[in-house]
Amino acid sequence: MSQNRALILATPVSSLLSTVSLTFTALAASVTAFFAGSADAREQARNAAYLSEATDLYDLEARVRELEKQSALA
């Protein structure tokens, strides 16, 4: 009976460790991709993240115009 109880108590911990391991692996892959990528790829990722924060269509259109204006000045 005590072996079953130990197994039940140990299962959430191993599951948590597995989740932490997967999260750390994903984070490491993201950091590696960021530093390995080109400047254009990083700029494109920043722009995509900025556009994804738009709250509605009007906001999205304003953000697109702002990015277009910045790229015209560069």
mmCIF file of the N, C-alpha and C atoms, coordinates in Angstrom:
data_MODEL
# 
_entry.id   MODEL 
# 
loop_
_atom_site.group_PDB 
_atom_site.id 
_atom_site.type_symbol 
_atom_site.label_atom_id 
_atom_site.label_alt_id 
_atom_site.label_comp_id 
_atom_site.label_asym_id 
_atom_site.label_entity_id 
_atom_site.label_seq_id 
_atom_site.pdbx_PDB_ins_code 
_atom_site.Cartn_x 
_atom_site.Cartn_y 
_atom_site.Cartn_z 
_atom_site.occupancy 
_atom_site.B_iso_or_equiv 
_atom_site.pdbx_formal_charge 
_atom_site.auth_seq_id 
_atom_site.auth_comp_id 
_atom_site.auth_asym_id 
_atom_site.auth_atom_id 
_atom_site.pdbx_PDB_model_num 
ATOM 1   N N  . MET A 1 1  ? 0.820  -1.189 0.000   1.00 0.00 ? 1  MET A N  1 
ATOM 2   C CA . MET A 1 1  ? 0.000  0.000  0.000   1.00 0.00 ? 1  MET A CA 1 
ATOM 3   C C  . MET A 1 1  ? 0.871  1.263  0.000   1.00 0.00 ? 1  MET A C  1 
ATOM 4   N N  . SER A 1 2  ? 1.947  1.308  0.767   1.00 0.00 ? 2  SER A N  1 
ATOM 5   C CA . SER A 1 2  ? 2.788  2.495  0.832   1.00 0.00 ? 2  SER A CA 1 
ATOM 6   C C  . SER A 1 2  ? 3.532  2.728  -0.473  1.00 0.00 ? 2  SER A C  1 
ATOM 7   N N  . GLN A 1 3  ? 3.803  1.667  -1.243  1.00 0.00 ? 3  GLN A N  1 
ATOM 8   C CA . GLN A 1 3  ? 4.453  1.834  -2.544  1.00 0.00 ? 3  GLN A CA 1 
ATOM 9   C C  . GLN A 1 3  ? 3.539  2.570  -3.514  1.00 0.00 ? 3  GLN A C  1 
ATOM 10  N N  . ASN A 1 4  ? 2.275  2.250  -3.495  1.00 0.00 ? 4  ASN A N  1 
ATOM 11  C CA . ASN A 1 4  ? 1.309  2.937  -4.353  1.00 0.00 ? 4  ASN A CA 1 
ATOM 12  C C  . ASN A 1 4  ? 1.205  4.412  -3.981  1.00 0.00 ? 4  ASN A C  1 
ATOM 13  N N  . ARG A 1 5  ? 1.206  4.692  -2.692  1.00 0.00 ? 5  ARG A N  1 
ATOM 14  C CA . ARG A 1 5  ? 1.124  6.074  -2.221  1.00 0.00 ? 5  ARG A CA 1 
ATOM 15  C C  . ARG A 1 5  ? 2.359  6.854  -2.667  1.00 0.00 ? 5  ARG A C  1 
ATOM 16  N N  . ALA A 1 6  ? 3.532  6.254  -2.575  1.00 0.00 ? 6  ALA A N  1 
ATOM 17  C CA . ALA A 1 6  ? 4.770  6.911  -3.005  1.00 0.00 ? 6  ALA A CA 1 
ATOM 18  C C  . ALA A 1 6  ? 4.738  7.174  -4.499  1.00 0.00 ? 6  ALA A C  1 
ATOM 19  N N  . LEU A 1 7  ? 4.220  6.237  -5.263  1.00 0.00 ? 7  LEU A N  1 
ATOM 20  C CA . LEU A 1 7  ? 4.140  6.416  -6.717  1.00 0.00 ? 7  LEU A CA 1 
ATOM 21  C C  . LEU A 1 7  ? 3.197  7.566  -7.063  1.00 0.00 ? 7  LEU A C  1 
ATOM 22  N N  . ILE A 1 8  ? 2.085  7.644  -6.389  1.00 0.00 ? 8  ILE A N  1 
ATOM 23  C CA . ILE A 1 8  ? 1.119  8.715  -6.640  1.00 0.00 ? 8  ILE A CA 1 
ATOM 24  C C  . ILE A 1 8  ? 1.711  10.070 -6.290  1.00 0.00 ? 8  ILE A C  1 
ATOM 25  N N  . LEU A 1 9  ? 2.439  10.150 -5.173  1.00 0.00 ? 9  LEU A N  1 
ATOM 26  C CA . LEU A 1 9  ? 3.035  11.417 -4.770  1.00 0.00 ? 9  LEU A CA 1 
ATOM 27  C C  . LEU A 1 9  ? 4.182  11.826 -5.687  1.00 0.00 ? 9  LEU A C  1 
ATOM 28  N N  . ALA A 1 10 ? 4.905  10.871 -6.240  1.00 0.00 ? 10 ALA A N  1 
ATOM 29  C CA . ALA A 1 10 ? 6.053  11.171 -7.092  1.00 0.00 ? 10 ALA A CA 1 
ATOM 30  C C  . ALA A 1 10 ? 5.640  11.569 -8.498  1.00 0.00 ? 10 ALA A C  1 
ATOM 31  N N  . THR A 1 11 ? 4.493  11.172 -8.957  1.00 0.00 ? 11 THR A N  1 
ATOM 32  C CA . THR A 1 11 ? 4.076  11.435 -10.332 1.00 0.00 ? 11 THR A CA 1 
ATOM 33  C C  . THR A 1 11 ? 3.977  12.925 -10.640 1.00 0.00 ? 11 THR A C  1 
ATOM 34  N N  . PRO A 1 12 ? 3.335  13.764 -9.829  1.00 0.00 ? 12 PRO A N  1 
ATOM 35  C CA . PRO A 1 12 ? 3.277  15.191 -10.164 1.00 0.00 ? 12 PRO A CA 1 
ATOM 36  C C  . PRO A 1 12 ? 4.655  15.847 -10.221 1.00 0.00 ? 12 PRO A C  1 
ATOM 37  N N  . VAL A 1 13 ? 5.580  15.419 -9.380  1.00 0.00 ? 13 VAL A N  1 
ATOM 38  C CA . VAL A 1 13 ? 6.914  16.007 -9.384  1.00 0.00 ? 13 VAL A CA 1 
ATOM 39  C C  . VAL A 1 13 ? 7.626  15.677 -10.689 1.00 0.00 ? 13 VAL A C  1 
ATOM 40  N N  . SER A 1 14 ? 7.549  14.430 -11.127 1.00 0.00 ? 14 SER A N  1 
ATOM 41  C CA . SER A 1 14 ? 8.206  14.059 -12.374 1.00 0.00 ? 14 SER A CA 1 
ATOM 42  C C  . SER A 1 14 ? 7.551  14.768 -13.556 1.00 0.00 ? 14 SER A C  1 
ATOM 43  N N  . SER A 1 15 ? 6.248  14.949 -13.482 1.00 0.00 ? 15 SER A N  1 
ATOM 44  C CA . SER A 1 15 ? 5.548  15.671 -14.543 1.00 0.00 ? 15 SER A CA 1 
ATOM 45  C C  . SER A 1 15 ? 5.987  17.130 -14.577 1.00 0.00 ? 15 SER A C  1 
ATOM 46  N N  . LEU A 1 16 ? 6.140  17.717 -13.407 1.00 0.00 ? 16 LEU A N  1 
ATOM 47  C CA . LEU A 1 16 ? 6.589  19.102 -13.310 1.00 0.00 ? 16 LEU A CA 1 
ATOM 48  C C  . LEU A 1 16 ? 8.011  19.248 -13.850 1.00 0.00 ? 16 LEU A C  1 
ATOM 49  N N  . LEU A 1 17 ? 8.881  18.323 -13.479 1.00 0.00 ? 17 LEU A N  1 
ATOM 50  C CA . LEU A 1 17 ? 10.252 18.366 -13.983 1.00 0.00 ? 17 LEU A CA 1 
ATOM 51  C C  . LEU A 1 17 ? 10.296 18.224 -15.491 1.00 0.00 ? 17 LEU A C  1 
ATOM 52  N N  . SER A 1 18 ? 9.448  17.384 -16.028 1.00 0.00 ? 18 SER A N  1 
ATOM 53  C CA . SER A 1 18 ? 9.377  17.219 -17.474 1.00 0.00 ? 18 SER A CA 1 
ATOM 54  C C  . SER A 1 18 ? 8.926  18.511 -18.141 1.00 0.00 ? 18 SER A C  1 
ATOM 55  N N  . THR A 1 19 ? 7.935  19.176 -17.568 1.00 0.00 ? 19 THR A N  1 
ATOM 56  C CA . THR A 1 19 ? 7.443  20.433 -18.115 1.00 0.00 ? 19 THR A CA 1 
ATOM 57  C C  . THR A 1 19 ? 8.509  21.520 -18.047 1.00 0.00 ? 19 THR A C  1 
ATOM 58  N N  . VAL A 1 20 ? 9.215  21.593 -16.916 1.00 0.00 ? 20 VAL A N  1 
ATOM 59  C CA . VAL A 1 20 ? 10.288 22.578 -16.772 1.00 0.00 ? 20 VAL A CA 1 
ATOM 60  C C  . VAL A 1 20 ? 11.391 22.308 -17.780 1.00 0.00 ? 20 VAL A C  1 
ATOM 61  N N  . SER A 1 21 ? 11.713 21.056 -17.974 1.00 0.00 ? 21 SER A N  1 
ATOM 62  C CA . SER A 1 21 ? 12.751 20.684 -18.937 1.00 0.00 ? 21 SER A CA 1 
ATOM 63  C C  . SER A 1 21 ? 12.358 21.095 -20.348 1.00 0.00 ? 21 SER A C  1 
ATOM 64  N N  . LEU A 1 22 ? 11.106 20.837 -20.721 1.00 0.00 ? 22 LEU A N  1 
ATOM 65  C CA . LEU A 1 22 ? 10.640 21.212 -22.057 1.00 0.00 ? 22 LEU A CA 1 
ATOM 66  C C  . LEU A 1 22 ? 10.621 22.725 -22.228 1.00 0.00 ? 22 LEU A C  1 
ATOM 67  N N  . THR A 1 23 ? 10.217 23.443 -21.183 1.00 0.00 ? 23 THR A N  1 
ATOM 68  C CA . THR A 1 23 ? 10.185 24.901 -21.238 1.00 0.00 ? 23 THR A CA 1 
ATOM 69  C C  . THR A 1 23 ? 11.589 25.461 -21.387 1.00 0.00 ? 23 THR A C  1 
ATOM 70  N N  . PHE A 1 24 ? 12.539 24.925 -20.622 1.00 0.00 ? 24 PHE A N  1 
ATOM 71  C CA . PHE A 1 24 ? 13.914 25.379 -20.718 1.00 0.00 ? 24 PHE A CA 1 
ATOM 72  C C  . PHE A 1 24 ? 14.487 25.096 -22.106 1.00 0.00 ? 24 PHE A C  1 
ATOM 73  N N  . THR A 1 25 ? 14.164 23.935 -22.653 1.00 0.00 ? 25 THR A N  1 
ATOM 74  C CA . THR A 1 25 ? 14.639 23.573 -23.993 1.00 0.00 ? 25 THR A CA 1 
ATOM 75  C C  . THR A 1 25 ? 14.085 24.537 -25.032 1.00 0.00 ? 25 THR A C  1 
ATOM 76  N N  . ALA A 1 26 ? 12.806 24.872 -24.930 1.00 0.00 ? 26 ALA A N  1 
ATOM 77  C CA . ALA A 1 26 ? 12.195 25.817 -25.865 1.00 0.00 ? 26 ALA A CA 1 
ATOM 78  C C  . ALA A 1 26 ? 12.814 27.203 -25.728 1.00 0.00 ? 26 ALA A C  1 
ATOM 79  N N  . LEU A 1 27 ? 13.075 27.631 -24.494 1.00 0.00 ? 27 LEU A N  1 
ATOM 80  C CA . LEU A 1 27 ? 13.694 28.928 -24.259 1.00 0.00 ? 27 LEU A CA 1 
ATOM 81  C C  . LEU A 1 27 ? 15.097 28.965 -24.848 1.00 0.00 ? 27 LEU A C  1 
ATOM 82  N N  . ALA A 1 28 ? 15.856 27.916 -24.630 1.00 0.00 ? 28 ALA A N  1 
ATOM 83  C CA . ALA A 1 28 ? 17.216 27.852 -25.173 1.00 0.00 ? 28 ALA A CA 1 
ATOM 84  C C  . ALA A 1 28 ? 17.192 27.891 -26.693 1.00 0.00 ? 28 ALA A C  1 
ATOM 85  N N  . ALA A 1 29 ? 16.244 27.202 -27.301 1.00 0.00 ? 29 ALA A N  1 
ATOM 86  C CA . ALA A 1 29 ? 16.128 27.212 -28.760 1.00 0.00 ? 29 ALA A CA 1 
ATOM 87  C C  . ALA A 1 29 ? 15.775 28.605 -29.265 1.00 0.00 ? 29 ALA A C  1 
ATOM 88  N N  . SER A 1 30 ? 14.900 29.311 -28.555 1.00 0.00 ? 30 SER A N  1 
ATOM 89  C CA . SER A 1 30 ? 14.515 30.667 -28.958 1.00 0.00 ? 30 SER A CA 1 
ATOM 90  C C  . SER A 1 30 ? 15.688 31.632 -28.870 1.00 0.00 ? 30 SER A C  1 
ATOM 91  N N  . VAL A 1 31 ? 16.449 31.536 -27.787 1.00 0.00 ? 31 VAL A N  1 
ATOM 92  C CA . VAL A 1 31 ? 17.607 32.415 -27.618 1.00 0.00 ? 31 VAL A CA 1 
ATOM 93  C C  . VAL A 1 31 ? 18.648 32.126 -28.700 1.00 0.00 ? 31 VAL A C  1 
ATOM 94  N N  . THR A 1 32 ? 18.884 30.853 -28.970 1.00 0.00 ? 32 THR A N  1 
ATOM 95  C CA . THR A 1 32 ? 19.835 30.469 -30.010 1.00 0.00 ? 32 THR A CA 1 
ATOM 96  C C  . THR A 1 32 ? 19.378 30.990 -31.368 1.00 0.00 ? 32 THR A C  1 
ATOM 97  N N  . ALA A 1 33 ? 18.097 30.841 -31.667 1.00 0.00 ? 33 ALA A N  1 
ATOM 98  C CA . ALA A 1 33 ? 17.571 31.313 -32.953 1.00 0.00 ? 33 ALA A CA 1 
ATOM 99  C C  . ALA A 1 33 ? 17.684 32.831 -33.061 1.00 0.00 ? 33 ALA A C  1 
ATOM 100 N N  . PHE A 1 34 ? 17.472 33.529 -31.942 1.00 0.00 ? 34 PHE A N  1 
ATOM 101 C CA . PHE A 1 34 ? 17.566 34.984 -31.965 1.00 0.00 ? 34 PHE A CA 1 
ATOM 102 C C  . PHE A 1 34 ? 18.972 35.429 -32.325 1.00 0.00 ? 34 PHE A C  1 
ATOM 103 N N  . PHE A 1 35 ? 19.970 34.850 -31.676 1.00 0.00 ? 35 PHE A N  1 
ATOM 104 C CA . PHE A 1 35 ? 21.345 35.272 -31.928 1.00 0.00 ? 35 PHE A CA 1 
ATOM 105 C C  . PHE A 1 35 ? 21.899 34.726 -33.237 1.00 0.00 ? 35 PHE A C  1 
ATOM 106 N N  . ALA A 1 36 ? 21.358 33.612 -33.716 1.00 0.00 ? 36 ALA A N  1 
ATOM 107 C CA . ALA A 1 36 ? 21.838 33.042 -34.965 1.00 0.00 ? 36 ALA A CA 1 
ATOM 108 C C  . ALA A 1 36 ? 21.188 33.710 -36.180 1.00 0.00 ? 36 ALA A C  1 
ATOM 109 N N  . GLY A 1 37 ? 20.036 34.322 -35.985 1.00 0.00 ? 37 GLY A N  1 
ATOM 110 C CA . GLY A 1 37 ? 19.308 34.919 -37.095 1.00 0.00 ? 37 GLY A CA 1 
ATOM 111 C C  . GLY A 1 37 ? 19.930 36.215 -37.561 1.00 0.00 ? 37 GLY A C  1 
ATOM 112 N N  . SER A 1 38 ? 19.553 36.607 -38.748 1.00 0.00 ? 38 SER A N  1 
ATOM 113 C CA . SER A 1 38 ? 20.067 37.850 -39.314 1.00 0.00 ? 38 SER A CA 1 
ATOM 114 C C  . SER A 1 38 ? 19.338 39.046 -38.715 1.00 0.00 ? 38 SER A C  1 
ATOM 115 N N  . ALA A 1 39 ? 19.881 40.199 -38.949 1.00 0.00 ? 39 ALA A N  1 
ATOM 116 C CA . ALA A 1 39 ? 19.252 41.435 -38.458 1.00 0.00 ? 39 ALA A CA 1 
ATOM 117 C C  . ALA A 1 39 ? 17.876 41.616 -39.081 1.00 0.00 ? 39 ALA A C  1 
ATOM 118 N N  . ASP A 1 40 ? 17.741 41.254 -40.353 1.00 0.00 ? 40 ASP A N  1 
ATOM 119 C CA . ASP A 1 40 ? 16.435 41.374 -41.019 1.00 0.00 ? 40 ASP A CA 1 
ATOM 120 C C  . ASP A 1 40 ? 15.400 40.452 -40.378 1.00 0.00 ? 40 ASP A C  1 
ATOM 121 N N  . ALA A 1 41 ? 15.821 39.242 -40.034 1.00 0.00 ? 41 ALA A N  1 
ATOM 122 C CA . ALA A 1 41 ? 14.893 38.299 -39.403 1.00 0.00 ? 41 ALA A CA 1 
ATOM 123 C C  . ALA A 1 41 ? 14.462 38.808 -38.036 1.00 0.00 ? 41 ALA A C  1 
ATOM 124 N N  . ARG A 1 42 ? 15.397 39.382 -37.276 1.00 0.00 ? 42 ARG A N  1 
ATOM 125 C CA . ARG A 1 42 ? 15.040 39.932 -35.964 1.00 0.00 ? 42 ARG A CA 1 
ATOM 126 C C  . ARG A 1 42 ? 14.092 41.121 -36.107 1.00 0.00 ? 42 ARG A C  1 
ATOM 127 N N  . GLU A 1 43 ? 14.351 41.980 -37.091 1.00 0.00 ? 43 GLU A N  1 
ATOM 128 C CA . GLU A 1 43 ? 13.461 43.130 -37.317 1.00 0.00 ? 43 GLU A CA 1 
ATOM 129 C C  . GLU A 1 43 ? 12.070 42.657 -37.722 1.00 0.00 ? 43 GLU A C  1 
ATOM 130 N N  . GLN A 1 44 ? 12.008 41.648 -38.577 1.00 0.00 ? 44 GLN A N  1 
ATOM 131 C CA . GLN A 1 44 ? 10.720 41.115 -39.002 1.00 0.00 ? 44 GLN A CA 1 
ATOM 132 C C  . GLN A 1 44 ? 9.971  40.516 -37.808 1.00 0.00 ? 44 GLN A C  1 
ATOM 133 N N  . ALA A 1 45 ? 10.673 39.830 -36.931 1.00 0.00 ? 45 ALA A N  1 
ATOM 134 C CA . ALA A 1 45 ? 10.042 39.250 -35.737 1.00 0.00 ? 45 ALA A CA 1 
ATOM 135 C C  . ALA A 1 45 ? 9.537  40.350 -34.810 1.00 0.00 ? 45 ALA A C  1 
ATOM 136 N N  . ARG A 1 46 ? 10.321 41.421 -34.647 1.00 0.00 ? 46 ARG A N  1 
ATOM 137 C CA . ARG A 1 46 ? 9.873  42.550 -33.808 1.00 0.00 ? 46 ARG A CA 1 
ATOM 138 C C  . ARG A 1 46 ? 8.628  43.195 -34.404 1.00 0.00 ? 46 ARG A C  1 
ATOM 139 N N  . ASN A 1 47 ? 8.629  43.385 -35.722 1.00 0.00 ? 47 ASN A N  1 
ATOM 140 C CA . ASN A 1 47 ? 7.467  43.997 -36.376 1.00 0.00 ? 47 ASN A CA 1 
ATOM 141 C C  . ASN A 1 47 ? 6.228  43.119 -36.237 1.00 0.00 ? 47 ASN A C  1 
ATOM 142 N N  . ALA A 1 48 ? 6.396  41.815 -36.407 1.00 0.00 ? 48 ALA A N  1 
ATOM 143 C CA . ALA A 1 48 ? 5.264  40.893 -36.275 1.00 0.00 ? 48 ALA A CA 1 
ATOM 144 C C  . ALA A 1 48 ? 4.713  40.925 -34.853 1.00 0.00 ? 48 ALA A C  1 
ATOM 145 N N  . ALA A 1 49 ? 5.602  40.962 -33.872 1.00 0.00 ? 49 ALA A N  1 
ATOM 146 C CA . ALA A 1 49 ? 5.152  41.035 -32.476 1.00 0.00 ? 49 ALA A CA 1 
ATOM 147 C C  . ALA A 1 49 ? 4.420  42.348 -32.218 1.00 0.00 ? 49 ALA A C  1 
ATOM 148 N N  . TYR A 1 50 ? 4.949  43.448 -32.759 1.00 0.00 ? 50 TYR A N  1 
ATOM 149 C CA . TYR A 1 50 ? 4.314  44.764 -32.598 1.00 0.00 ? 50 TYR A CA 1 
ATOM 150 C C  . TYR A 1 50 ? 2.920  44.765 -33.224 1.00 0.00 ? 50 TYR A C  1 
ATOM 151 N N  . LEU A 1 51 ? 2.806  44.215 -34.427 1.00 0.00 ? 51 LEU A N  1 
ATOM 152 C CA . LEU A 1 51 ? 1.504  44.181 -35.102 1.00 0.00 ? 51 LEU A CA 1 
ATOM 153 C C  . LEU A 1 51 ? 0.525  43.265 -34.380 1.00 0.00 ? 51 LEU A C  1 
ATOM 154 N N  . SER A 1 52 ? 1.019  42.199 -33.778 1.00 0.00 ? 52 SER A N  1 
ATOM 155 C CA . SER A 1 52 ? 0.120  41.264 -33.093 1.00 0.00 ? 52 SER A CA 1 
ATOM 156 C C  . SER A 1 52 ? -0.490 41.864 -31.834 1.00 0.00 ? 52 SER A C  1 
ATOM 157 N N  . GLU A 1 53 ? 0.063  42.970 -31.346 1.00 0.00 ? 53 GLU A N  1 
ATOM 158 C CA . GLU A 1 53 ? -0.478 43.623 -30.165 1.00 0.00 ? 53 GLU A CA 1 
ATOM 159 C C  . GLU A 1 53 ? -1.639 44.560 -30.486 1.00 0.00 ? 53 GLU A C  1 
ATOM 160 N N  . ALA A 1 54 ? -1.993 44.682 -31.757 1.00 0.00 ? 54 ALA A N  1 
ATOM 161 C CA . ALA A 1 54 ? -3.090 45.571 -32.147 1.00 0.00 ? 54 ALA A CA 1 
ATOM 162 C C  . ALA A 1 54 ? -4.395 45.100 -31.506 1.00 0.00 ? 54 ALA A C  1 
ATOM 163 N N  . THR A 1 55 ? -5.191 46.058 -31.079 1.00 0.00 ? 55 THR A N  1 
ATOM 164 C CA . THR A 1 55 ? -6.437 45.719 -30.385 1.00 0.00 ? 55 THR A CA 1 
ATOM 165 C C  . THR A 1 55 ? -7.625 45.602 -31.317 1.00 0.00 ? 55 THR A C  1 
ATOM 166 N N  . ASP A 1 56 ? -7.568 46.266 -32.461 1.00 0.00 ? 56 ASP A N  1 
ATOM 167 C CA . ASP A 1 56 ? -8.652 46.169 -33.435 1.00 0.00 ? 56 ASP A CA 1 
ATOM 168 C C  . ASP A 1 56 ? -8.095 46.504 -34.819 1.00 0.00 ? 56 ASP A C  1 
ATOM 169 N N  . LEU A 1 57 ? -8.949 46.484 -35.823 1.00 0.00 ? 57 LEU A N  1 
ATOM 170 C CA . LEU A 1 57 ? -8.503 46.716 -37.194 1.00 0.00 ? 57 LEU A CA 1 
ATOM 171 C C  . LEU A 1 57 ? -7.939 48.119 -37.377 1.00 0.00 ? 57 LEU A C  1 
ATOM 172 N N  . TYR A 1 58 ? -8.559 49.105 -36.764 1.00 0.00 ? 58 TYR A N  1 
ATOM 173 C CA . TYR A 1 58 ? -8.066 50.477 -36.868 1.00 0.00 ? 58 TYR A CA 1 
ATOM 174 C C  . TYR A 1 58 ? -6.658 50.590 -36.294 1.00 0.00 ? 58 TYR A C  1 
ATOM 175 N N  . ASP A 1 59 ? -6.459 49.992 -35.139 1.00 0.00 ? 59 ASP A N  1 
ATOM 176 C CA . ASP A 1 59 ? -5.142 50.000 -34.495 1.00 0.00 ? 59 ASP A CA 1 
ATOM 177 C C  . ASP A 1 59 ? -4.115 49.276 -35.369 1.00 0.00 ? 59 ASP A C  1 
ATOM 178 N N  . LEU A 1 60 ? -4.507 48.150 -35.956 1.00 0.00 ? 60 LEU A N  1 
ATOM 179 C CA . LEU A 1 60 ? -3.601 47.407 -36.831 1.00 0.00 ? 60 LEU A CA 1 
ATOM 180 C C  . LEU A 1 60 ? -3.192 48.241 -38.043 1.00 0.00 ? 60 LEU A C  1 
ATOM 181 N N  . GLU A 1 61 ? -4.163 48.902 -38.659 1.00 0.00 ? 61 GLU A N  1 
ATOM 182 C CA . GLU A 1 61 ? -3.854 49.734 -39.824 1.00 0.00 ? 61 GLU A CA 1 
ATOM 183 C C  . GLU A 1 61 ? -2.922 50.884 -39.451 1.00 0.00 ? 61 GLU A C  1 
ATOM 184 N N  . ALA A 1 62 ? -3.143 51.491 -38.302 1.00 0.00 ? 62 ALA A N  1 
ATOM 185 C CA . ALA A 1 62 ? -2.272 52.575 -37.843 1.00 0.00 ? 62 ALA A CA 1 
ATOM 186 C C  . ALA A 1 62 ? -0.857 52.068 -37.599 1.00 0.00 ? 62 ALA A C  1 
ATOM 187 N N  . ARG A 1 63 ? -0.736 50.882 -37.038 1.00 0.00 ? 63 ARG A N  1 
ATOM 188 C CA . ARG A 1 63 ? 0.585  50.300 -36.790 1.00 0.00 ? 63 ARG A CA 1 
ATOM 189 C C  . ARG A 1 63 ? 1.293  49.975 -38.106 1.00 0.00 ? 63 ARG A C  1 
ATOM 190 N N  . VAL A 1 64 ? 0.550  49.470 -39.079 1.00 0.00 ? 64 VAL A N  1 
ATOM 191 C CA . VAL A 1 64 ? 1.148  49.169 -40.389 1.00 0.00 ? 64 VAL A CA 1 
ATOM 192 C C  . VAL A 1 64 ? 1.653  50.455 -41.032 1.00 0.00 ? 64 VAL A C  1 
ATOM 193 N N  . ARG A 1 65 ? 0.847  51.519 -40.979 1.00 0.00 ? 65 ARG A N  1 
ATOM 194 C CA . ARG A 1 65 ? 1.282  52.801 -41.546 1.00 0.00 ? 65 ARG A CA 1 
ATOM 195 C C  . ARG A 1 65 ? 2.527  53.323 -40.837 1.00 0.00 ? 65 ARG A C  1 
ATOM 196 N N  . GLU A 1 66 ? 2.575  53.156 -39.510 1.00 0.00 ? 66 GLU A N  1 
ATOM 197 C CA . GLU A 1 66 ? 3.738  53.617 -38.763 1.00 0.00 ? 66 GLU A CA 1 
ATOM 198 C C  . GLU A 1 66 ? 5.003  52.853 -39.177 1.00 0.00 ? 66 GLU A C  1 
ATOM 199 N N  . LEU A 1 67 ? 4.879  51.535 -39.327 1.00 0.00 ? 67 LEU A N  1 
ATOM 200 C CA . LEU A 1 67 ? 6.037  50.742 -39.758 1.00 0.00 ? 67 LEU A CA 1 
ATOM 201 C C  . LEU A 1 67 ? 6.464  51.096 -41.181 1.00 0.00 ? 67 LEU A C  1 
ATOM 202 N N  . GLU A 1 68 ? 5.490  51.336 -42.054 1.00 0.00 ? 68 GLU A N  1 
ATOM 203 C CA . GLU A 1 68 ? 5.822  51.728 -43.419 1.00 0.00 ? 68 GLU A CA 1 
ATOM 204 C C  . GLU A 1 68 ? 6.535  53.073 -43.435 1.00 0.00 ? 68 GLU A C  1 
ATOM 205 N N  . LYS A 1 69 ? 6.080  54.000 -42.599 1.00 0.00 ? 69 LYS A N  1 
ATOM 206 C CA . LYS A 1 69 ? 6.713  55.310 -42.513 1.00 0.00 ? 69 LYS A CA 1 
ATOM 207 C C  . LYS A 1 69 ? 8.152  55.168 -42.014 1.00 0.00 ? 69 LYS A C  1 
ATOM 208 N N  . GLN A 1 70 ? 8.370  54.323 -40.994 1.00 0.00 ? 70 GLN A N  1 
ATOM 209 C CA . GLN A 1 70 ? 9.721  54.122 -40.478 1.00 0.00 ? 70 GLN A CA 1 
ATOM 210 C C  . GLN A 1 70 ? 10.636 53.489 -41.525 1.00 0.00 ? 70 GLN A C  1 
ATOM 211 N N  . SER A 1 71 ? 10.128 52.553 -42.314 1.00 0.00 ? 71 SER A N  1 
ATOM 212 C CA . SER A 1 71 ? 10.968 51.894 -43.316 1.00 0.00 ? 71 SER A CA 1 
ATOM 213 C C  . SER A 1 71 ? 11.286 52.842 -44.472 1.00 0.00 ? 71 SER A C  1 
ATOM 214 N N  . ALA A 1 72 ? 10.383 53.790 -44.730 1.00 0.00 ? 72 ALA A N  1 
ATOM 215 C CA . ALA A 1 72 ? 10.650 54.771 -45.791 1.00 0.00 ? 72 ALA A CA 1 
ATOM 216 C C  . ALA A 1 72 ? 11.751 55.754 -45.368 1.00 0.00 ? 72 ALA A C  1 
ATOM 217 N N  . LEU A 1 73 ? 11.821 56.035 -44.065 1.00 0.00 ? 73 LEU A N  1 
ATOM 218 C CA . LEU A 1 73 ? 12.832 56.944 -43.562 1.00 0.00 ? 73 LEU A CA 1 
ATOM 219 C C  . LEU A 1 73 ? 14.217 56.289 -43.470 1.00 0.00 ? 73 LEU A C  1 
ATOM 220 N N  . ALA A 1 74 ? 14.234 54.977 -43.361 1.00 0.00 ? 74 ALA A N  1 
ATOM 221 C CA . ALA A 1 74 ? 15.519 54.261 -43.195 1.00 0.00 ? 74 ALA A CA 1 
ATOM 222 C C  . ALA A 1 74 ? 16.303 54.135 -44.475 1.00 0.00 ? 74 ALA A C  1 
# 
